[in-house]
Amino acid sequence: MSGNASRPEGVGRGMRHDQITDDQIAAFIDSDARERQVPEETQRLRDAEEMLTKRDPLAALKFLEPLLRDHPDHPDVQLTAARAYFKSAQLNKALALAEKMVEANPADFYARRLLGRTLERLNRADEARGHLRMIDEIAAE
């Protein structure tokens, strides 16, 4: 971007803040948002997260497939995929990712909770208990 190409009409360099109207500010924000693009990977991750909020984990996994292939070790990809696997009852896949995340970052308590809950759903309560107890103890502090 160069010059005044992205500025709304009537807004120039050197203007004082009290000379700019609310409409000019809104136009500037809107024009900037239209020009702003995020990488495809970021958009796919956002779309997957949106599908999870809409309770459609299988659709989320469709968005995540290329990310899992191309960025399998990215923590956000792993977490979103593990949540989608958990919510779609693909528990062994959820377990594998949750274990990988906890191993990489033992202080990631969301991943640890997901690991504990996945173990519970797999009827491995004894293993789950240790992970969930650790989270509860830290939350109580």
mmCIF file of the C-alpha atoms, coordinates in Angstrom:
data_MODEL
# 
_entry.id   MODEL 
# 
loop_
_atom_site.group_PDB 
_atom_site.id 
_atom_site.type_symbol 
_atom_site.label_atom_id 
_atom_site.label_alt_id 
_atom_site.label_comp_id 
_atom_site.label_asym_id 
_atom_site.label_entity_id 
_atom_site.label_seq_id 
_atom_site.pdbx_PDB_ins_code 
_atom_site.Cartn_x 
_atom_site.Cartn_y 
_atom_site.Cartn_z 
_atom_site.occupancy 
_atom_site.B_iso_or_equiv 
_atom_site.pdbx_formal_charge 
_atom_site.auth_seq_id 
_atom_site.auth_comp_id 
_atom_site.auth_asym_id 
_atom_site.auth_atom_id 
_atom_site.pdbx_PDB_model_num 
ATOM 1   C CA . MET A 1 1   ? 0.000   0.000   0.000  1.00 0.00 ? 1   MET A CA 1 
ATOM 2   C CA . SER A 1 2   ? 1.344   3.346   -0.869 1.00 0.00 ? 2   SER A CA 1 
ATOM 3   C CA . GLY A 1 3   ? 0.198   6.898   -0.606 1.00 0.00 ? 3   GLY A CA 1 
ATOM 4   C CA . ASN A 1 4   ? -3.425  7.576   0.210  1.00 0.00 ? 4   ASN A CA 1 
ATOM 5   C CA . ALA A 1 5   ? -4.846  4.616   -1.722 1.00 0.00 ? 5   ALA A CA 1 
ATOM 6   C CA . SER A 1 6   ? -6.272  2.971   1.378  1.00 0.00 ? 6   SER A CA 1 
ATOM 7   C CA . ARG A 1 7   ? -7.458  6.131   3.113  1.00 0.00 ? 7   ARG A CA 1 
ATOM 8   C CA . PRO A 1 8   ? -11.091 7.086   2.914  1.00 0.00 ? 8   PRO A CA 1 
ATOM 9   C CA . GLU A 1 9   ? -11.878 10.300  1.144  1.00 0.00 ? 9   GLU A CA 1 
ATOM 10  C CA . GLY A 1 10  ? -11.145 13.339  3.249  1.00 0.00 ? 10  GLY A CA 1 
ATOM 11  C CA . VAL A 1 11  ? -8.579  11.662  5.487  1.00 0.00 ? 11  VAL A CA 1 
ATOM 12  C CA . GLY A 1 12  ? -5.024  12.758  4.899  1.00 0.00 ? 12  GLY A CA 1 
ATOM 13  C CA . ARG A 1 13  ? -1.641  12.544  6.535  1.00 0.00 ? 13  ARG A CA 1 
ATOM 14  C CA . GLY A 1 14  ? -1.012  15.053  9.227  1.00 0.00 ? 14  GLY A CA 1 
ATOM 15  C CA . MET A 1 15  ? -4.641  15.340  10.205 1.00 0.00 ? 15  MET A CA 1 
ATOM 16  C CA . ARG A 1 16  ? -5.320  15.735  13.869 1.00 0.00 ? 16  ARG A CA 1 
ATOM 17  C CA . HIS A 1 17  ? -7.522  13.162  15.565 1.00 0.00 ? 17  HIS A CA 1 
ATOM 18  C CA . ASP A 1 18  ? -10.180 15.767  16.311 1.00 0.00 ? 18  ASP A CA 1 
ATOM 19  C CA . GLN A 1 19  ? -10.469 16.538  12.585 1.00 0.00 ? 19  GLN A CA 1 
ATOM 20  C CA . ILE A 1 20  ? -11.487 12.988  11.630 1.00 0.00 ? 20  ILE A CA 1 
ATOM 21  C CA . THR A 1 21  ? -15.150 12.028  11.813 1.00 0.00 ? 21  THR A CA 1 
ATOM 22  C CA . ASP A 1 22  ? -16.551 8.736   13.076 1.00 0.00 ? 22  ASP A CA 1 
ATOM 23  C CA . ASP A 1 23  ? -17.751 7.974   9.537  1.00 0.00 ? 23  ASP A CA 1 
ATOM 24  C CA . GLN A 1 24  ? -14.222 8.442   8.202  1.00 0.00 ? 24  GLN A CA 1 
ATOM 25  C CA . ILE A 1 25  ? -12.838 6.112   10.863 1.00 0.00 ? 25  ILE A CA 1 
ATOM 26  C CA . ALA A 1 26  ? -15.477 3.474   10.082 1.00 0.00 ? 26  ALA A CA 1 
ATOM 27  C CA . ALA A 1 27  ? -14.734 3.749   6.347  1.00 0.00 ? 27  ALA A CA 1 
ATOM 28  C CA . PHE A 1 28  ? -11.020 3.351   7.028  1.00 0.00 ? 28  PHE A CA 1 
ATOM 29  C CA . ILE A 1 29  ? -11.559 0.248   9.156  1.00 0.00 ? 29  ILE A CA 1 
ATOM 30  C CA . ASP A 1 30  ? -13.915 -1.269  6.577  1.00 0.00 ? 30  ASP A CA 1 
ATOM 31  C CA . SER A 1 31  ? -11.537 -0.611  3.686  1.00 0.00 ? 31  SER A CA 1 
ATOM 32  C CA . ASP A 1 32  ? -8.616  -2.112  5.588  1.00 0.00 ? 32  ASP A CA 1 
ATOM 33  C CA . ALA A 1 33  ? -10.615 -5.218  6.490  1.00 0.00 ? 33  ALA A CA 1 
ATOM 34  C CA . ARG A 1 34  ? -11.552 -5.835  2.859  1.00 0.00 ? 34  ARG A CA 1 
ATOM 35  C CA . GLU A 1 35  ? -7.909  -5.675  1.795  1.00 0.00 ? 35  GLU A CA 1 
ATOM 36  C CA . ARG A 1 36  ? -6.629  -7.825  4.640  1.00 0.00 ? 36  ARG A CA 1 
ATOM 37  C CA . GLN A 1 37  ? -6.262  -11.501 3.855  1.00 0.00 ? 37  GLN A CA 1 
ATOM 38  C CA . VAL A 1 38  ? -5.056  -14.307 6.037  1.00 0.00 ? 38  VAL A CA 1 
ATOM 39  C CA . PRO A 1 39  ? -3.050  -17.291 4.821  1.00 0.00 ? 39  PRO A CA 1 
ATOM 40  C CA . GLU A 1 40  ? -5.118  -20.238 3.607  1.00 0.00 ? 40  GLU A CA 1 
ATOM 41  C CA . GLU A 1 41  ? -3.873  -22.359 6.505  1.00 0.00 ? 41  GLU A CA 1 
ATOM 42  C CA . THR A 1 42  ? -5.089  -19.812 9.036  1.00 0.00 ? 42  THR A CA 1 
ATOM 43  C CA . GLN A 1 43  ? -8.483  -19.596 7.363  1.00 0.00 ? 43  GLN A CA 1 
ATOM 44  C CA . ARG A 1 44  ? -8.800  -23.393 7.325  1.00 0.00 ? 44  ARG A CA 1 
ATOM 45  C CA . LEU A 1 45  ? -8.026  -23.521 11.043 1.00 0.00 ? 45  LEU A CA 1 
ATOM 46  C CA . ARG A 1 46  ? -10.604 -20.798 11.749 1.00 0.00 ? 46  ARG A CA 1 
ATOM 47  C CA . ASP A 1 47  ? -13.181 -22.641 9.653  1.00 0.00 ? 47  ASP A CA 1 
ATOM 48  C CA . ALA A 1 48  ? -12.463 -25.879 11.517 1.00 0.00 ? 48  ALA A CA 1 
ATOM 49  C CA . GLU A 1 49  ? -12.882 -24.135 14.865 1.00 0.00 ? 49  GLU A CA 1 
ATOM 50  C CA . GLU A 1 50  ? -16.162 -22.639 13.658 1.00 0.00 ? 50  GLU A CA 1 
ATOM 51  C CA . MET A 1 51  ? -17.394 -26.097 12.678 1.00 0.00 ? 51  MET A CA 1 
ATOM 52  C CA . LEU A 1 52  ? -16.555 -27.318 16.176 1.00 0.00 ? 52  LEU A CA 1 
ATOM 53  C CA . THR A 1 53  ? -18.598 -24.509 17.709 1.00 0.00 ? 53  THR A CA 1 
ATOM 54  C CA . LYS A 1 54  ? -21.450 -25.556 15.408 1.00 0.00 ? 54  LYS A CA 1 
ATOM 55  C CA . ARG A 1 55  ? -21.070 -29.127 16.706 1.00 0.00 ? 55  ARG A CA 1 
ATOM 56  C CA . ASP A 1 56  ? -19.954 -30.527 13.368 1.00 0.00 ? 56  ASP A CA 1 
ATOM 57  C CA . PRO A 1 57  ? -16.620 -32.226 14.116 1.00 0.00 ? 57  PRO A CA 1 
ATOM 58  C CA . LEU A 1 58  ? -16.597 -34.189 10.849 1.00 0.00 ? 58  LEU A CA 1 
ATOM 59  C CA . ALA A 1 59  ? -16.794 -30.960 8.849  1.00 0.00 ? 59  ALA A CA 1 
ATOM 60  C CA . ALA A 1 60  ? -13.999 -29.580 11.034 1.00 0.00 ? 60  ALA A CA 1 
ATOM 61  C CA . LEU A 1 61  ? -11.855 -32.577 10.139 1.00 0.00 ? 61  LEU A CA 1 
ATOM 62  C CA . LYS A 1 62  ? -12.430 -31.912 6.426  1.00 0.00 ? 62  LYS A CA 1 
ATOM 63  C CA . PHE A 1 63  ? -10.926 -28.451 6.882  1.00 0.00 ? 63  PHE A CA 1 
ATOM 64  C CA . LEU A 1 64  ? -8.082  -29.925 8.932  1.00 0.00 ? 64  LEU A CA 1 
ATOM 65  C CA . GLU A 1 65  ? -7.052  -32.739 6.547  1.00 0.00 ? 65  GLU A CA 1 
ATOM 66  C CA . PRO A 1 66  ? -4.529  -30.674 4.538  1.00 0.00 ? 66  PRO A CA 1 
ATOM 67  C CA . LEU A 1 67  ? -3.234  -29.028 7.704  1.00 0.00 ? 67  LEU A CA 1 
ATOM 68  C CA . LEU A 1 68  ? -2.665  -32.387 9.367  1.00 0.00 ? 68  LEU A CA 1 
ATOM 69  C CA . ARG A 1 69  ? -0.801  -33.521 6.270  1.00 0.00 ? 69  ARG A CA 1 
ATOM 70  C CA . ASP A 1 70  ? 1.306   -30.370 5.802  1.00 0.00 ? 70  ASP A CA 1 
ATOM 71  C CA . HIS A 1 71  ? 1.688   -29.138 9.412  1.00 0.00 ? 71  HIS A CA 1 
ATOM 72  C CA . PRO A 1 72  ? 1.261   -32.208 11.638 1.00 0.00 ? 72  PRO A CA 1 
ATOM 73  C CA . ASP A 1 73  ? 3.339   -30.802 14.501 1.00 0.00 ? 73  ASP A CA 1 
ATOM 74  C CA . HIS A 1 74  ? 1.703   -27.371 14.730 1.00 0.00 ? 74  HIS A CA 1 
ATOM 75  C CA . PRO A 1 75  ? 0.146   -27.120 18.212 1.00 0.00 ? 75  PRO A CA 1 
ATOM 76  C CA . ASP A 1 76  ? -3.033  -25.353 17.036 1.00 0.00 ? 76  ASP A CA 1 
ATOM 77  C CA . VAL A 1 77  ? -3.597  -27.944 14.317 1.00 0.00 ? 77  VAL A CA 1 
ATOM 78  C CA . GLN A 1 78  ? -3.026  -30.775 16.787 1.00 0.00 ? 78  GLN A CA 1 
ATOM 79  C CA . LEU A 1 79  ? -5.355  -29.313 19.405 1.00 0.00 ? 79  LEU A CA 1 
ATOM 80  C CA . THR A 1 80  ? -8.170  -28.556 16.976 1.00 0.00 ? 80  THR A CA 1 
ATOM 81  C CA . ALA A 1 81  ? -7.859  -31.990 15.383 1.00 0.00 ? 81  ALA A CA 1 
ATOM 82  C CA . ALA A 1 82  ? -7.777  -33.734 18.771 1.00 0.00 ? 82  ALA A CA 1 
ATOM 83  C CA . ARG A 1 83  ? -10.944 -31.896 19.793 1.00 0.00 ? 83  ARG A CA 1 
ATOM 84  C CA . ALA A 1 84  ? -12.636 -32.858 16.515 1.00 0.00 ? 84  ALA A CA 1 
ATOM 85  C CA . TYR A 1 85  ? -11.596 -36.495 16.899 1.00 0.00 ? 85  TYR A CA 1 
ATOM 86  C CA . PHE A 1 86  ? -12.842 -36.518 20.502 1.00 0.00 ? 86  PHE A CA 1 
ATOM 87  C CA . LYS A 1 87  ? -16.183 -34.953 19.575 1.00 0.00 ? 87  LYS A CA 1 
ATOM 88  C CA . SER A 1 88  ? -16.657 -37.368 16.671 1.00 0.00 ? 88  SER A CA 1 
ATOM 89  C CA . ALA A 1 89  ? -15.829 -40.372 18.902 1.00 0.00 ? 89  ALA A CA 1 
ATOM 90  C CA . GLN A 1 90  ? -12.604 -41.169 17.045 1.00 0.00 ? 90  GLN A CA 1 
ATOM 91  C CA . LEU A 1 91  ? -11.033 -41.692 20.420 1.00 0.00 ? 91  LEU A CA 1 
ATOM 92  C CA . ASN A 1 92  ? -7.834  -43.499 19.433 1.00 0.00 ? 92  ASN A CA 1 
ATOM 93  C CA . LYS A 1 93  ? -6.905  -40.635 17.105 1.00 0.00 ? 93  LYS A CA 1 
ATOM 94  C CA . ALA A 1 94  ? -7.798  -38.103 19.808 1.00 0.00 ? 94  ALA A CA 1 
ATOM 95  C CA . LEU A 1 95  ? -5.687  -40.060 22.277 1.00 0.00 ? 95  LEU A CA 1 
ATOM 96  C CA . ALA A 1 96  ? -2.640  -40.155 19.996 1.00 0.00 ? 96  ALA A CA 1 
ATOM 97  C CA . LEU A 1 97  ? -2.715  -36.389 19.471 1.00 0.00 ? 97  LEU A CA 1 
ATOM 98  C CA . ALA A 1 98  ? -3.442  -35.583 23.125 1.00 0.00 ? 98  ALA A CA 1 
ATOM 99  C CA . GLU A 1 99  ? -0.521  -37.763 24.256 1.00 0.00 ? 99  GLU A CA 1 
ATOM 100 C CA . LYS A 1 100 ? 1.748   -36.078 21.714 1.00 0.00 ? 100 LYS A CA 1 
ATOM 101 C CA . MET A 1 101 ? 0.690   -32.611 22.908 1.00 0.00 ? 101 MET A CA 1 
ATOM 102 C CA . VAL A 1 102 ? 1.185   -33.420 26.598 1.00 0.00 ? 102 VAL A CA 1 
ATOM 103 C CA . GLU A 1 103 ? 4.563   -34.973 25.859 1.00 0.00 ? 103 GLU A CA 1 
ATOM 104 C CA . ALA A 1 104 ? 5.636   -31.847 23.946 1.00 0.00 ? 104 ALA A CA 1 
ATOM 105 C CA . ASN A 1 105 ? 4.277   -29.472 26.592 1.00 0.00 ? 105 ASN A CA 1 
ATOM 106 C CA . PRO A 1 106 ? 3.476   -31.005 29.990 1.00 0.00 ? 106 PRO A CA 1 
ATOM 107 C CA . ALA A 1 107 ? 2.178   -27.618 31.199 1.00 0.00 ? 107 ALA A CA 1 
ATOM 108 C CA . ASP A 1 108 ? -0.565  -27.551 28.540 1.00 0.00 ? 108 ASP A CA 1 
ATOM 109 C CA . PHE A 1 109 ? -3.439  -28.245 30.879 1.00 0.00 ? 109 PHE A CA 1 
ATOM 110 C CA . TYR A 1 110 ? -6.104  -28.085 28.190 1.00 0.00 ? 110 TYR A CA 1 
ATOM 111 C CA . ALA A 1 111 ? -4.298  -30.879 26.314 1.00 0.00 ? 111 ALA A CA 1 
ATOM 112 C CA . ARG A 1 112 ? -3.892  -32.787 29.575 1.00 0.00 ? 112 ARG A CA 1 
ATOM 113 C CA . ARG A 1 113 ? -7.621  -32.458 30.327 1.00 0.00 ? 113 ARG A CA 1 
ATOM 114 C CA . LEU A 1 114 ? -8.414  -33.661 26.813 1.00 0.00 ? 114 LEU A CA 1 
ATOM 115 C CA . LEU A 1 115 ? -6.073  -36.599 27.373 1.00 0.00 ? 115 LEU A CA 1 
ATOM 116 C CA . GLY A 1 116 ? -7.761  -37.446 30.675 1.00 0.00 ? 116 GLY A CA 1 
ATOM 117 C CA . ARG A 1 117 ? -11.264 -37.180 29.232 1.00 0.00 ? 117 ARG A CA 1 
ATOM 118 C CA . THR A 1 118 ? -10.285 -39.306 26.235 1.00 0.00 ? 118 THR A CA 1 
ATOM 119 C CA . LEU A 1 119 ? -8.844  -41.978 28.515 1.00 0.00 ? 119 LEU A CA 1 
ATOM 120 C CA . GLU A 1 120 ? -12.086 -41.928 30.517 1.00 0.00 ? 120 GLU A CA 1 
ATOM 121 C CA . ARG A 1 121 ? -14.154 -42.472 27.384 1.00 0.00 ? 121 ARG A CA 1 
ATOM 122 C CA . LEU A 1 122 ? -11.858 -45.368 26.466 1.00 0.00 ? 122 LEU A CA 1 
ATOM 123 C CA . ASN A 1 123 ? -12.634 -46.945 29.865 1.00 0.00 ? 123 ASN A CA 1 
ATOM 124 C CA . ARG A 1 124 ? -9.095  -46.370 31.091 1.00 0.00 ? 124 ARG A CA 1 
ATOM 125 C CA . ALA A 1 125 ? -10.157 -44.594 34.280 1.00 0.00 ? 125 ALA A CA 1 
ATOM 126 C CA . ASP A 1 126 ? -7.005  -45.364 36.262 1.00 0.00 ? 126 ASP A CA 1 
ATOM 127 C CA . GLU A 1 127 ? -4.814  -43.687 33.642 1.00 0.00 ? 127 GLU A CA 1 
ATOM 128 C CA . ALA A 1 128 ? -7.242  -40.789 33.278 1.00 0.00 ? 128 ALA A CA 1 
ATOM 129 C CA . ARG A 1 129 ? -7.377  -40.134 37.004 1.00 0.00 ? 129 ARG A CA 1 
ATOM 130 C CA . GLY A 1 130 ? -3.736  -39.060 37.250 1.00 0.00 ? 130 GLY A CA 1 
ATOM 131 C CA . HIS A 1 131 ? -4.052  -36.469 34.497 1.00 0.00 ? 131 HIS A CA 1 
ATOM 132 C CA . LEU A 1 132 ? -7.346  -35.084 35.746 1.00 0.00 ? 132 LEU A CA 1 
ATOM 133 C CA . ARG A 1 133 ? -6.184  -35.003 39.372 1.00 0.00 ? 133 ARG A CA 1 
ATOM 134 C CA . MET A 1 134 ? -3.136  -32.961 38.392 1.00 0.00 ? 134 MET A CA 1 
ATOM 135 C CA . ILE A 1 135 ? -5.352  -30.379 36.700 1.00 0.00 ? 135 ILE A CA 1 
ATOM 136 C CA . ASP A 1 136 ? -7.716  -30.218 39.666 1.00 0.00 ? 136 ASP A CA 1 
ATOM 137 C CA . GLU A 1 137 ? -4.830  -29.748 42.119 1.00 0.00 ? 137 GLU A CA 1 
ATOM 138 C CA . ILE A 1 138 ? -3.381  -26.870 40.149 1.00 0.00 ? 138 ILE A CA 1 
ATOM 139 C CA . ALA A 1 139 ? -6.809  -25.272 39.698 1.00 0.00 ? 139 ALA A CA 1 
ATOM 140 C CA . ALA A 1 140 ? -7.328  -25.434 43.471 1.00 0.00 ? 140 ALA A CA 1 
ATOM 141 C CA . GLU A 1 141 ? -4.130  -23.478 44.188 1.00 0.00 ? 141 GLU A CA 1 
# 
